[in-house]
Amino acid sequence: MSKRLLLTLIAPVGLEEPLVDWLLEHASGRGFCSGPVNGHSASHESLTVAEQVSGRQRQIRFEIHAPEEEVCLMVQRLKRDFAGSNMHYWSTSLVESGNI
């Protein structure tokens, strides 16, 4: 069995619909989850005045798990298709997953 990874994407809320559409097309029929999150950072260059005052920036988080090769390919395509979008990502090894 190939190594499985959990890919997490943190994106500006304005990218929610484009990313949903993109993942539905490029995630090989795999499901994924999404939800709102607040980003916090000591760097304020990309924050509005209201976000600087509140100390947080509203963002959207996506998570999908897939074999390592598929995750690597998705990341390459995301870098190409969403270049300069201020999206952050990470992948982690998935120890176990399943349905209960």
N, CA, C and O atoms as CSV, one atom per row, in Angstrom:
chain,resi,resn,atom,element,x,y,z
A,1,MET,N,N,0.847,-1.179,0.000
A,1,MET,CA,C,0.000,0.000,0.000
A,1,MET,C,C,0.892,1.241,0.000
A,1,MET,O,O,1.865,1.308,0.751
A,2,SER,N,N,0.567,2.207,-0.827
A,2,SER,CA,C,1.390,3.411,-0.907
A,2,SER,C,C,1.136,4.321,0.293
A,2,SER,O,O,0.081,4.269,0.925
A,3,LYS,N,N,2.117,5.141,0.581
A,3,LYS,CA,C,2.024,6.097,1.685
A,3,LYS,C,C,0.917,7.096,1.394
A,3,LYS,O,O,0.798,7.588,0.272
A,4,ARG,N,N,0.102,7.399,2.407
A,4,ARG,CA,C,-0.985,8.358,2.255
A,4,ARG,C,C,-0.638,9.635,3.002
A,4,ARG,O,O,-0.025,9.600,4.069
A,5,LEU,N,N,-1.038,10.759,2.431
A,5,LEU,CA,C,-0.776,12.068,3.025
A,5,LEU,C,C,-2.088,12.815,3.222
A,5,LEU,O,O,-3.075,12.577,2.527
A,6,LEU,N,N,-2.067,13.713,4.179
A,6,LEU,CA,C,-3.156,14.658,4.381
A,6,LEU,C,C,-2.666,16.007,3.887
A,6,LEU,O,O,-1.706,16.562,4.421
A,7,LEU,N,N,-3.332,16.536,2.856
A,7,LEU,CA,C,-2.989,17.842,2.295
A,7,LEU,C,C,-3.929,18.871,2.887
A,7,LEU,O,O,-5.150,18.721,2.823
A,8,THR,N,N,-3.358,19.916,3.464
A,8,THR,CA,C,-4.134,21.016,4.031
A,8,THR,C,C,-3.824,22.277,3.244
A,8,THR,O,O,-2.661,22.615,3.020
A,9,LEU,N,N,-4.880,22.970,2.826
A,9,LEU,CA,C,-4.757,24.234,2.106
A,9,LEU,C,C,-5.420,25.321,2.931
A,9,LEU,O,O,-6.535,25.133,3.417
A,10,ILE,N,N,-4.754,26.450,3.097
A,10,ILE,CA,C,-5.322,27.626,3.749
A,10,ILE,C,C,-5.321,28.735,2.698
A,10,ILE,O,O,-4.271,29.118,2.181
A,11,ALA,N,N,-6.518,29.242,2.391
A,11,ALA,CA,C,-6.637,30.189,1.281
A,11,ALA,C,C,-7.497,31.382,1.664
A,11,ALA,O,O,-8.307,31.299,2.587
A,12,PRO,N,N,-7.324,32.489,0.959
A,12,PRO,CA,C,-8.217,33.628,1.157
A,12,PRO,C,C,-9.664,33.207,0.858
A,12,PRO,O,O,-9.903,32.385,-0.027
A,13,VAL,N,N,-10.619,33.769,1.593
A,13,VAL,CA,C,-12.018,33.370,1.424
A,13,VAL,C,C,-12.519,33.581,-0.006
A,13,VAL,O,O,-13.427,32.876,-0.448
A,14,GLY,N,N,-11.951,34.525,-0.725
A,14,GLY,CA,C,-12.357,34.764,-2.099
A,14,GLY,C,C,-12.036,33.609,-3.039
A,14,GLY,O,O,-12.558,33.552,-4.152
A,15,LEU,N,N,-11.182,32.689,-2.600
A,15,LEU,CA,C,-10.829,31.525,-3.419
A,15,LEU,C,C,-11.669,30.296,-3.100
A,15,LEU,O,O,-11.449,29.233,-3.682
A,16,GLU,N,N,-12.626,30.422,-2.185
A,16,GLU,CA,C,-13.394,29.241,-1.778
A,16,GLU,C,C,-14.061,28.551,-2.971
A,16,GLU,O,O,-13.836,27.361,-3.192
A,17,GLU,N,N,-14.863,29.263,-3.729
A,17,GLU,CA,C,-15.573,28.638,-4.852
A,17,GLU,C,C,-14.631,28.155,-5.947
A,17,GLU,O,O,-14.795,27.036,-6.434
A,18,PRO,N,N,-13.639,28.969,-6.353
A,18,PRO,CA,C,-12.697,28.447,-7.354
A,18,PRO,C,C,-11.964,27.187,-6.885
A,18,PRO,O,O,-11.725,26.282,-7.684
A,19,LEU,N,N,-11.605,27.121,-5.592
A,19,LEU,CA,C,-10.919,25.931,-5.088
A,19,LEU,C,C,-11.845,24.729,-4.995
A,19,LEU,O,O,-11.426,23.608,-5.280
A,20,VAL,N,N,-13.099,24.943,-4.602
A,20,VAL,CA,C,-14.059,23.838,-4.590
A,20,VAL,C,C,-14.159,23.261,-5.997
A,20,VAL,O,O,-14.055,22.048,-6.181
A,21,ASP,N,N,-14.359,24.119,-6.983
A,21,ASP,CA,C,-14.461,23.661,-8.368
A,21,ASP,C,C,-13.185,22.944,-8.812
A,21,ASP,O,O,-13.250,21.894,-9.452
A,22,TRP,N,N,-12.031,23.511,-8.473
A,22,TRP,CA,C,-10.746,22.936,-8.865
A,22,TRP,C,C,-10.570,21.552,-8.239
A,22,TRP,O,O,-10.185,20.604,-8.923
A,23,LEU,N,N,-10.850,21.438,-6.941
A,23,LEU,CA,C,-10.675,20.153,-6.264
A,23,LEU,C,C,-11.656,19.106,-6.795
A,23,LEU,O,O,-11.290,17.939,-6.940
A,24,LEU,N,N,-12.881,19.502,-7.082
A,24,LEU,CA,C,-13.837,18.550,-7.651
A,24,LEU,C,C,-13.334,18.013,-8.995
A,24,LEU,O,O,-13.594,16.862,-9.346
A,25,GLU,N,N,-12.625,18.843,-9.732
A,25,GLU,CA,C,-12.104,18.433,-11.033
A,25,GLU,C,C,-10.788,17.663,-10.934
A,25,GLU,O,O,-10.562,16.735,-11.710
A,26,HIS,N,N,-9.915,18.033,-9.990
A,26,HIS,CA,C,-8.556,17.493,-9.963
A,26,HIS,C,C,-8.255,16.513,-8.831
A,26,HIS,O,O,-7.130,16.022,-8.741
A,27,ALA,N,N,-9.206,16.221,-7.983
A,27,ALA,CA,C,-8.913,15.370,-6.823
A,27,ALA,C,C,-9.254,13.903,-7.072
A,27,ALA,O,O,-9.503,13.161,-6.121
A,28,SER,N,N,-9.268,13.482,-8.312
A,28,SER,CA,C,-9.463,12.071,-8.681
A,28,SER,C,C,-10.694,11.448,-8.037
A,28,SER,O,O,-10.657,10.291,-7.619
A,29,GLY,N,N,-11.777,12.204,-7.955
A,29,GLY,CA,C,-13.015,11.672,-7.392
A,29,GLY,C,C,-13.016,11.520,-5.884
A,29,GLY,O,O,-13.952,10.954,-5.319
A,30,ARG,N,N,-11.984,12.016,-5.225
A,30,ARG,CA,C,-11.896,11.916,-3.759
A,30,ARG,C,C,-12.707,13.035,-3.124
A,30,ARG,O,O,-12.800,14.136,-3.665
A,31,GLY,N,N,-13.279,12.744,-1.992
A,31,GLY,CA,C,-13.957,13.781,-1.234
A,31,GLY,C,C,-12.955,14.634,-0.482
A,31,GLY,O,O,-11.789,14.262,-0.350
A,32,PHE,N,N,-13.397,15.748,-0.003
A,32,PHE,CA,C,-12.549,16.638,0.793
A,32,PHE,C,C,-13.458,17.418,1.718
A,32,PHE,O,O,-14.677,17.424,1.548
A,33,CYS,N,N,-12.866,18.068,2.687
A,33,CYS,CA,C,-13.655,18.896,3.593
A,33,CYS,C,C,-13.124,20.326,3.540
A,33,CYS,O,O,-11.978,20.576,3.167
A,34,SER,N,N,-13.994,21.248,3.924
A,34,SER,CA,C,-13.596,22.650,3.952
A,34,SER,C,C,-14.341,23.344,5.070
A,34,SER,O,O,-15.394,22.886,5.514
A,35,GLY,N,N,-13.786,24.445,5.515
A,35,GLY,CA,C,-14.431,25.226,6.557
A,35,GLY,C,C,-13.677,26.505,6.832
A,35,GLY,O,O,-12.508,26.640,6.472
A,36,PRO,N,N,-14.351,27.443,7.473
A,36,PRO,CA,C,-13.713,28.724,7.782
A,36,PRO,C,C,-12.700,28.588,8.916
A,36,PRO,O,O,-12.893,27.807,9.848
A,37,VAL,N,N,-11.624,29.357,8.820
A,37,VAL,CA,C,-10.615,29.438,9.883
A,37,VAL,C,C,-10.174,30.888,10.002
A,37,VAL,O,O,-10.424,31.699,9.110
A,38,ASN,N,N,-9.526,31.204,11.096
A,38,ASN,CA,C,-8.922,32.522,11.288
A,38,ASN,C,C,-7.419,32.366,11.244
A,38,ASN,O,O,-6.852,31.535,11.952
A,39,GLY,N,N,-6.768,33.174,10.403
A,39,GLY,CA,C,-5.317,33.179,10.334
A,39,GLY,C,C,-4.757,34.263,11.233
A,39,GLY,O,O,-5.303,35.364,11.306
A,40,HIS,N,N,-3.672,33.952,11.913
A,40,HIS,CA,C,-3.009,34.903,12.815
A,40,HIS,C,C,-1.542,34.969,12.423
A,40,HIS,O,O,-0.922,33.939,12.158
A,41,SER,N,N,-0.987,36.164,12.384
A,41,SER,CA,C,0.398,36.322,11.969
A,41,SER,C,C,0.975,37.615,12.535
A,41,SER,O,O,0.255,38.587,12.760
A,42,ALA,N,N,2.270,37.607,12.758
A,42,ALA,CA,C,2.949,38.826,13.178
A,42,ALA,C,C,3.192,39.743,11.982
A,42,ALA,O,O,3.484,40.927,12.150
A,43,SER,N,N,3.068,39.191,10.776
A,43,SER,CA,C,3.241,39.968,9.553
A,43,SER,C,C,1.906,40.605,9.180
A,43,SER,O,O,0.897,39.912,9.049
A,44,HIS,N,N,1.903,41.942,9.006
A,44,HIS,CA,C,0.651,42.656,8.777
A,44,HIS,C,C,0.515,43.230,7.368
A,44,HIS,O,O,-0.459,43.925,7.081
A,45,GLU,N,N,1.479,42.949,6.482
A,45,GLU,CA,C,1.461,43.561,5.156
A,45,GLU,C,C,0.181,43.265,4.373
A,45,GLU,O,O,-0.328,44.140,3.673
A,46,SER,N,N,-0.345,42.046,4.484
A,46,SER,CA,C,-1.502,41.670,3.674
A,46,SER,C,C,-2.836,41.852,4.413
A,46,SER,O,O,-3.886,41.475,3.893
A,47,LEU,N,N,-2.800,42.423,5.616
A,47,LEU,CA,C,-4.022,42.572,6.409
A,47,LEU,C,C,-4.676,43.930,6.192
A,47,LEU,O,O,-3.993,44.941,6.025
A,48,THR,N,N,-6.006,43.942,6.195
A,48,THR,CA,C,-6.733,45.211,6.168
A,48,THR,C,C,-6.609,45.854,7.545
A,48,THR,O,O,-6.153,45.209,8.490
A,49,VAL,N,N,-7.006,47.108,7.668
A,49,VAL,CA,C,-6.961,47.789,8.958
A,49,VAL,C,C,-7.843,47.049,9.968
A,49,VAL,O,O,-7.439,46.854,11.114
A,50,ALA,N,N,-9.033,46.639,9.553
A,50,ALA,CA,C,-9.943,45.903,10.448
A,50,ALA,C,C,-9.310,44.593,10.911
A,50,ALA,O,O,-9.448,44.222,12.077
A,51,GLU,N,N,-8.616,43.886,10.012
A,51,GLU,CA,C,-7.956,42.640,10.389
A,51,GLU,C,C,-6.801,42.900,11.335
A,51,GLU,O,O,-6.556,42.106,12.244
A,52,GLN,N,N,-6.084,44.000,11.138
A,52,GLN,CA,C,-5.003,44.346,12.053
A,52,GLN,C,C,-5.544,44.619,13.449
A,52,GLN,O,O,-4.939,44.210,14.440
A,53,VAL,N,N,-6.681,45.309,13.536
A,53,VAL,CA,C,-7.288,45.615,14.830
A,53,VAL,C,C,-7.772,44.337,15.515
A,53,VAL,O,O,-7.555,44.151,16.712
A,54,SER,N,N,-8.432,43.452,14.748
A,54,SER,CA,C,-8.980,42.230,15.343
A,54,SER,C,C,-7.902,41.178,15.595
A,54,SER,O,O,-8.095,40.272,16.406
A,55,GLY,N,N,-6.775,41.294,14.904
A,55,GLY,CA,C,-5.685,40.338,15.093
A,55,GLY,C,C,-5.896,39.029,14.355
A,55,GLY,O,O,-5.245,38.032,14.668
A,56,ARG,N,N,-6.790,39.016,13.384
A,56,ARG,CA,C,-7.049,37.787,12.624
A,56,ARG,C,C,-7.529,38.104,11.218
A,56,ARG,O,O,-8.063,39.176,10.934
A,57,GLN,N,N,-7.314,37.127,10.358
A,57,GLN,CA,C,-7.749,37.238,8.972
A,57,GLN,C,C,-8.598,36.015,8.647
A,57,GLN,O,O,-8.148,34.881,8.811
A,58,ARG,N,N,-9.803,36.241,8.195
A,58,ARG,CA,C,-10.685,35.137,7.824
A,58,ARG,C,C,-10.129,34.442,6.589
A,58,ARG,O,O,-9.756,35.088,5.609
A,59,GLN,N,N,-10.081,33.110,6.652
A,59,GLN,CA,C,-9.572,32.300,5.558
A,59,GLN,C,C,-10.428,31.043,5.440
A,59,GLN,O,O,-11.322,30.816,6.255
A,60,ILE,N,N,-10.154,30.237,4.435
A,60,ILE,CA,C,-10.854,28.967,4.248
A,60,ILE,C,C,-9.822,27.845,4.249
A,60,ILE,O,O,-8.740,27.975,3.677
A,61,ARG,N,N,-10.181,26.738,4.906
A,61,ARG,CA,C,-9.270,25.600,5.031
A,61,ARG,C,C,-9.870,24.407,4.292
A,61,ARG,O,O,-11.053,24.102,4.442
A,62,PHE,N,N,-9.041,23.741,3.497
A,62,PHE,CA,C,-9.426,22.522,2.795
A,62,PHE,C,C,-8.519,21.394,3.257
A,62,PHE,O,O,-7.329,21.604,3.490
A,63,GLU,N,N,-9.077,20.204,3.389
A,63,GLU,CA,C,-8.289,19.020,3.721
A,63,GLU,C,C,-8.715,17.867,2.822
A,63,GLU,O,O,-9.903,17.636,2.595
A,64,ILE,N,N,-7.725,17.159,2.322
A,64,ILE,CA,C,-7.971,15.998,1.477
A,64,ILE,C,C,-6.859,14.997,1.724
A,64,ILE,O,O,-5.691,15.371,1.829
A,65,HIS,N,N,-7.222,13.712,1.817
A,65,HIS,CA,C,-6.149,12.724,1.934
A,65,HIS,C,C,-6.158,11.826,0.711
A,65,HIS,O,O,-7.203,11.473,0.164
A,66,ALA,N,N,-4.942,11.471,0.307
A,66,ALA,CA,C,-4.744,10.715,-0.927
A,66,ALA,C,C,-3.357,10.087,-0.896
A,66,ALA,O,O,-2.533,10.434,-0.051
A,67,PRO,N,N,-3.101,9.168,-1.813
A,67,PRO,CA,C,-1.739,8.626,-1.917
A,67,PRO,C,C,-0.730,9.747,-2.186
A,67,PRO,O,O,-1.052,10.761,-2.805
A,68,GLU,N,N,0.483,9.541,-1.709
A,68,GLU,CA,C,1.539,10.555,-1.799
A,68,GLU,C,C,1.725,11.076,-3.224
A,68,GLU,O,O,1.882,12.281,-3.419
A,69,GLU,N,N,1.710,10.197,-4.214
A,69,GLU,CA,C,1.923,10.614,-5.602
A,69,GLU,C,C,0.829,11.589,-6.052
A,69,GLU,O,O,1.116,12.569,-6.738
A,70,GLU,N,N,-0.423,11.319,-5.666
A,70,GLU,CA,C,-1.531,12.194,-6.045
A,70,GLU,C,C,-1.422,13.554,-5.360
A,70,GLU,O,O,-1.687,14.588,-5.974
A,71,VAL,N,N,-1.033,13.547,-4.089
A,71,VAL,CA,C,-0.874,14.813,-3.364
A,71,VAL,C,C,0.227,15.645,-4.007
A,71,VAL,O,O,0.055,16.848,-4.203
A,72,CYS,N,N,1.349,15.025,-4.337
A,72,CYS,CA,C,2.454,15.759,-4.977
A,72,CYS,C,C,2.006,16.355,-6.307
A,72,CYS,O,O,2.350,17.495,-6.618
A,73,LEU,N,N,1.243,15.601,-7.093
A,73,LEU,CA,C,0.747,16.097,-8.374
A,73,LEU,C,C,-0.243,17.242,-8.162
A,73,LEU,O,O,-0.207,18.232,-8.892
A,74,MET,N,N,-1.127,17.116,-7.169
A,74,MET,CA,C,-2.076,18.195,-6.874
A,74,MET,C,C,-1.337,19.475,-6.500
A,74,MET,O,O,-1.697,20.557,-6.964
A,75,VAL,N,N,-0.312,19.360,-5.669
A,75,VAL,CA,C,0.446,20.540,-5.246
A,75,VAL,C,C,1.119,21.198,-6.449
A,75,VAL,O,O,1.101,22.423,-6.571
A,76,GLN,N,N,1.707,20.404,-7.332
A,76,GLN,CA,C,2.323,20.968,-8.542
A,76,GLN,C,C,1.293,21.732,-9.367
A,76,GLN,O,O,1.566,22.834,-9.841
A,77,ARG,N,N,0.114,21.149,-9.537
A,77,ARG,CA,C,-0.940,21.797,-10.335
A,77,ARG,C,C,-1.497,23.036,-9.635
A,77,ARG,O,O,-1.795,24.038,-10.284
A,78,LEU,N,N,-1.638,22.966,-8.306
A,78,LEU,CA,C,-2.100,24.138,-7.555
A,78,LEU,C,C,-1.116,25.294,-7.716
A,78,LEU,O,O,-1.527,26.438,-7.909
A,79,LYS,N,N,0.179,24.999,-7.638
A,79,LYS,CA,C,1.204,26.034,-7.806
A,79,LYS,C,C,1.104,26.678,-9.184
A,79,LYS,O,O,1.317,27.881,-9.335
A,80,ARG,N,N,0.784,25.876,-10.175
A,80,ARG,CA,C,0.641,26.394,-11.542
A,80,ARG,C,C,-0.657,27.201,-11.687
A,80,ARG,O,O,-0.646,28.313,-12.214
A,81,ASP,N,N,-1.771,26.632,-11.218
A,81,ASP,CA,C,-3.089,27.229,-11.456
A,81,ASP,C,C,-3.441,28.369,-10.507
A,81,ASP,O,O,-4.293,29.197,-10.831
A,82,PHE,N,N,-2.797,28.428,-9.332
A,82,PHE,CA,C,-3.109,29.469,-8.351
A,82,PHE,C,C,-1.867,30.266,-7.951
A,82,PHE,O,O,-1.779,30.760,-6.827
A,83,ALA,N,N,-0.917,30.389,-8.862
A,83,ALA,CA,C,0.314,31.133,-8.589
A,83,ALA,C,C,-0.025,32.551,-8.121
A,83,ALA,O,O,-0.870,33.222,-8.714
A,84,GLY,N,N,0.635,32.994,-7.065
A,84,GLY,CA,C,0.443,34.344,-6.550
A,84,GLY,C,C,-0.848,34.558,-5.772
A,84,GLY,O,O,-1.217,35.700,-5.498
A,85,SER,N,N,-1.542,33.483,-5.412
A,85,SER,CA,C,-2.859,33.596,-4.764
A,85,SER,C,C,-2.787,33.754,-3.242
A,85,SER,O,O,-3.819,33.904,-2.589
A,86,ASN,N,N,-1.594,33.723,-2.682
A,86,ASN,CA,C,-1.418,33.842,-1.231
A,86,ASN,C,C,-2.034,32.655,-0.489
A,86,ASN,O,O,-2.539,32.801,0.625
A,87,MET,N,N,-1.987,31.484,-1.118
A,87,MET,CA,C,-2.465,30.260,-0.487
A,87,MET,C,C,-1.287,29.600,0.226
A,87,MET,O,O,-0.156,29.624,-0.259
A,88,HIS,N,N,-1.573,29.013,1.381
A,88,HIS,CA,C,-0.554,28.293,2.141
A,88,HIS,C,C,-0.964,26.820,2.176
A,88,HIS,O,O,-2.155,26.511,2.202
A,89,TYR,N,N,0.007,25.917,2.177
A,89,TYR,CA,C,-0.324,24.494,2.226
A,89,TYR,C,C,0.708,23.738,3.043
A,89,TYR,O,O,1.821,24.213,3.266
A,90,TRP,N,N,0.316,22.561,3.481
A,90,TRP,CA,C,1.252,21.603,4.059
A,90,TRP,C,C,0.682,20.211,3.878
A,90,TRP,O,O,-0.526,20.034,3.715
A,91,SER,N,N,1.555,19.235,3.909
A,91,SER,CA,C,1.110,17.840,3.866
A,91,SER,C,C,1.782,17.096,5.008
A,91,SER,O,O,2.927,17.368,5.367
A,92,THR,N,N,1.047,16.159,5.561
A,92,THR,CA,C,1.536,15.359,6.669
A,92,THR,C,C,1.226,13.896,6.400
A,92,THR,O,O,0.262,13.577,5.704
A,93,SER,N,N,2.037,13.015,6.947
A,93,SER,CA,C,1.777,11.590,6.819
A,93,SER,C,C,0.499,11.227,7.543
A,93,SER,O,O,0.239,11.705,8.648
A,94,LEU,N,N,-0.283,10.394,6.926
A,94,LEU,CA,C,-1.543,9.950,7.507
A,94,LEU,C,C,-1.321,8.564,8.074
A,94,LEU,O,O,-0.997,7.639,7.329
A,95,VAL,N,N,-1.488,8.400,9.368
A,95,VAL,CA,C,-1.250,7.129,10.015
A,95,VAL,C,C,-2.383,6.153,9.722
A,95,VAL,O,O,-2.137,4.984,9.425
A,96,GLU,N,N,-3.602,6.621,9.804
A,96,GLU,CA,C,-4.744,5.749,9.603
A,96,GLU,C,C,-5.956,6.561,9.171
A,96,GLU,O,O,-6.105,7.719,9.561
A,97,SER,N,N,-6.811,5.960,8.374
A,97,SER,CA,C,-8.083,6.579,8.018
A,97,SER,C,C,-9.068,5.478,7.674
A,97,SER,O,O,-8.675,4.357,7.353
A,98,GLY,N,N,-10.329,5.798,7.742
A,98,GLY,CA,C,-11.361,4.827,7.414
A,98,GLY,C,C,-12.719,5.331,7.777
A,98,GLY,O,O,-12.854,6.455,8.260
A,99,ASN,N,N,-13.721,4.540,7.560
A,99,ASN,CA,C,-15.094,4.861,7.913
A,99,ASN,C,C,-15.542,4.030,9.102
A,99,ASN,O,O,-15.162,2.866,9.229
A,100,ILE,N,N,-16.331,4.610,9.956
A,100,ILE,CA,C,-16.859,3.898,11.137
A,100,ILE,C,C,-18.363,3.897,11.046
A,100,ILE,O,O,-19.034,3.356,11.925
